[in-house]
Amino acid sequence: MLIKQDFISLLESAGIAISDEQFLMFDRYAYELISYNEKVNLTALTSPVDIAEKHFLDSILPFYHFKVKSGASVIDVGTGAGFPSCPLKIIRKDIDVTLLDSLLKRVNFLARISDVLRLSAKCIHGRAEELGRDPNYREKYDVATARAVAGLPMLCEYCLPFVKEGGYFLSLKGSRGAQEAKEAYTAIKTLGGRLEEIYCYSLPSGDERTLIVIKKISQTPPKYPRNKGQMTKKPL
């Protein structure tokens, strides 16, 4: 599926080294993704070359700009086909990953990936705006991640309620990330966050990426997250 030397060279160009075991895990991930995508729409990128760079490398590279602490609990909100958390988990066995998605067919795929690759990920079918109010999940995680599933003000409302005080929300964005960070100033502050860093970088193809690092400095007010309709009608 993946061409080993090409994939290793791709990662090495970004300063990332992997073991033979990790390559086999990525290779199986690519195979499962392409196979499952024939039944359930998981991704528009179906060539091994695109999967290698625009899913796998794109998921790993941000965490070489910001290093998640050892043993961290990470929730990936709106994870889709497992990006960025599953590739990160392959690289970082020490972290504890929870995968959250609102579509059951995707969660079934995630459960299979976790089982086949032995990731020990917790796969949850649910809506972020509902689980963010659930005391079993609210402010329980060291890190929340999201990969371009909504505008940043709405993403903050989805994700910051999951994060413990002193933890981080890491938003993976495209070329407009820095501008989105400015637009989300009120949302970040209202939800108990503080903008810490903005990392701008590019994939080998030239596609521009932005990692937005938001630290949770105080508890999220109980009224948040609101339902999606309220978020859309009156964004923070």
N, C-alpha and C positions, 0 to 999 in steps of 0.2 A: 504493500500500500504506500507507505512513505519510503522514499529512497534514503537509505541510512546516511550516506556520506553527505548528501545534499542537506538533509535536515540538521545534522551535526554542524555543518559549515554555517548554516543559517543562524543557529543559536550562538556559535562561536563568534560570529561577526558582531553580536551584541554582548559579548563577554560572558556567555552562559555555557557551562560545561555540563554534560549529563552522562550517566553511566549506561552501559548496555541494557541493564534492566529497565531503566527509565525510558530508553528508546523503544523497547518492546511495548511498554505501557502506552506510549504515545501512538505507536503504530496500531495497536489494537483499538485504541480510542478512535482513531481515524476510520478504521474499518467499521466499527459499530455505528459511528455517526453516519457514514455514507449508506450503510445497509438500512438503518432505521429510518433515515430520511426518505426512503422510497415509500414508506407507509405513513409517516407523520412528518409534517413540515417543520423541521428543526432549524434549517439554515439554507440560505441561498447560495452559499459557497460550498461546492461539492467536489472540487478537484483537490487532490492531495497537496498540490503546491499552495493553493489558497488556504486550505485548512492549516497547513504548517505555519504559514506566516500570519494570516489574518485572524486565526483563532488561537493557535497554540502560543506562538511567540507574542502575539498581541496581549495574551492573558498573563504571561510570565514577566515580560519586560517591565511593567510598572513597579513590580515588587523588587526590582533591582535599584530603583530610584528611592523607594521608601521600603525599608525592611520591617516586616511584621515581626513582632517579638516571638521568641521561642515559646511553643506551647499555646499560642493564642487561640481563642475561640473566634471563629469567623463565620458570619452569616452572609450568604450571597443572595441578594434580593432580586427577584425577576431573573433568575440565572439562565433560563432557556435551556440550552444544551450543555450547561455546566461551565460557562465562561464568566469570569476568569477562575473560579475556585478549583475546578477539577485539575486543570494543568498546574496550578499553583501547588495543589496537594501532592501531585506527582513529584514535584521538585522539593517540597517541604513536608515530609512525612510527619513532622512534629506537630503541625497545627491540627485543630479540631474543626471540621467543616460541616456547616448546615446549609443545605441547598433548598431554597424556597422558590416555588413557582406556582402560578395560579391555574395552569393547565395540567390536568391529570396525565395526559398522554406524554407530556414532557417529563413529569415526575417519574413516570414508569420507566422512561429511558434513563433518567438519572440513577434510579435504583439499580438498573442493570449495569450501568457503567461502574457504579460504586462496588457492585458485587464482582464483576468480571476483573476489575483492576485492583480489587481489595483495598479500596480507599477508606472504608469505614465511615463514609459520609452519612449524615442524617438527611433524608429526603422528605420534604414537607410539601403537601398540597394545600395551598391557602393563599389568601390575599394579604399583602403586607399591611394595608390599612386596618385590617381586623386583628392580625396577630401582633401588630405593634401596640395594641391595647391589652393584650393577654399577658397577665403577670408571669406566665411560664416563659415568655420570650422577651418581654419589655425590659430594656436596659440589662440584658444578660450577656452581651457579647463584647469582646475586646475590639473587634473590627467588624464593620459592615461594608460590603462591596456592592457595586452596581456598575454595569457596563452599558452605558448609553441607552437605557430603557425609557427615559423620559427627560424633560427639561430639569435642570438642576434644582430649582425651587421645589418642584414636586418630588424629586428624588430625595431631597433632604427630609421632607415630611414623611416619606416612606421609610427611610433608613435610619435617621438619627434616633428615633424612639427605641430601636433595638440596642443601641450602643451604651455601654457603661460610662459613667463619668471617668474621664481620663483615657477613654478609648478613642477610636478614630472611625470616621466614615471616609472611605476611599472611592472616589467617583472617577471612572475611566471614560474619558470623553475624546471627541475628535478635535478638529482644528479650532472650533469655537469655544473650547473649554475655558480659556482665560476670560472671555467675555461673559460666558455663563456664570462664572464665579462672581463677577461684579453684579450681575442681575440677581444673584441669589443671596446678596448680603443680608437683607431683611429676614429671609427664611432661616439662614444659618444662625443668626443672632436669636431669633424668636424661639428656635427649637433647642437652644442650649449649646450651640456650637461656636467654634471660632475658626476662621480660615487660617491654616498654618502655612501651607506651601502650595505652589503651582509648578508642576514640572512639565515642560514642553519638549517633545522629542519626536522622532520620526521612525517609522518602520523602514526596513531596507528598500521597500518599493517606493518610498518617498511619502507615503500616507502620513499625515500629521496626526499626532496624538497628544492628549493632555491628561495628566494625573492631578486631580484636585484632592488635597489632603485637608480634612476638616476634623479638628479635635473637639471632643465632647467635654465641655467645661462645667456644665450644670445640668440638672435634670430637665427633661422635656416636660413642659406644662401638660397637665392631665388631659386637656381638650384635644391634644394632637396625638396621633394623626386623625384628621377628619376623613370623611368618605370621599371617594374620587370625585363625585359631583361637586362637592363643596370646594375641593382643591382646584378643580377646573374653573368653577364659577368665580371664585375669589382667591386667586393664588397669593401666597405670602410675598 
